[in-house]
Amino acid sequence: MNVDFLIPIVIFGSIVYLFKSLSDNRLRHKLIERGQLDESVKYLFMNGDQNRRFTSLKWGIVLIAIGCAFLIGQAFGQDLAETITVGSIFLFGGIGFLVYYFLVKNMTGETGE
């Protein structure tokens, strides 16, 4: 399976993430300097432990789902293995994100309204 097409995607994603992190950090510092902290920007300063816990849960579920997709793809013959593996990765990755969404929604008690 040739995965050379992933290199530019990963580089682009890394650059986007870097710029997003830098702009969020700059915004936080400006708000702190000006003293404009109120309830509307509270989400910027959420408890880091809870954020990290949910992030770890999300990526754990998604990576397990993608691993299952690779196992399912290898169970088929050589002719269909690549096609089924790629399709399964997207299917199981999406299912993993949905499972994460509903788990976090139930854990935090949000109603979604």
N, C-alpha and C positions, 0 to 999 in steps of 0.2 A: 504494500500500500504506500503510494507516494504522497508524502505530506509536506512537500516543499511549499505549497500554497499557504500553509499556516504561518510561515515565518513573517510575511508582511502584516498579516492580521494581528499577530501577537505584538509586533513592534508598534503598530498603530494603536492598539488597545493600551499598551503600556504608556505611550505618549499622552493619550487622552486621560488616563488615570492620573498621571503625574500633574498635568495642567489642572485637573479638577481638584486634586488635593491641595495644590498651591493656592488656587483661587479661594477655596473654602477657608484655608488657614488665614489668608490675607483678610477676608471678610470678618472672621472672628476677632482678629486683632484690632481692626478698625472699630468694631462694635464695642469692644472692651475699652479702647482709648476714649471714645466719645461718651461712654456711659449709657448707651442706648439699649441696655439689656431689659427686656420685659418678657411677658409670657409668649409673645408671638415668635420669638427667636429661641425659645427654650429647647426646641428640638436640636439645635446646633450643639448644645452642651449636654446631651443625654449621657446617662451613666455609661461609661466606657465598658465596664464589665458586662453589662447586659447586652450591649451592642456586639461585643466580641463573642459572647456565648451564642447568640443567634446567628452570627456570621459563620461560626464554626459548625453549628448545626446544619445550616444551609449547604455549605460546601461538602460536609460529610455525606449528607443525603444524596446530593447530586453526583458526587464522585463514586459512591457505591452503585448508584443507578447506571452510570456510564460503564463501570466495571462489569455489571451484569449484562449490559449491551454487548461488550466485547466477548463475554463468555457465550452468549447466545449466537453471535456471529460466527464463532469458531466451531459451533456444533454442526453447522451446515457444511456442505461440500465446498471444495475449493472454488467452484464456479460462482456460487452465490454468496460466499463468505464476505467479500468486500461490500457488496451492495447492501446486504442485510445488516452488517455491522454499522455502516454509516447511517442508515435509516433508524436503527435501534438506538444509536447514540442520541440522536435528536429526540426520539420518542421518549426514551427513558430519562434523558436530561430534563425534558419538559415535565414529565410526571414527578421527578424529584423536586423541581421547583414548586409544583402545585402541592405536594405533600408538605414541603417546608412552610408554604403560605398558610395552610390550614392548621398545622401544628402551632405556629407562632400565634395565629389568631386565637386559638383555643387557650394557649398558655398565658397570653396577655389579657384575655377577656374582652377583646374588641368585638363589637357587633357588626362592623363593616358598614355602618350607616353614617 
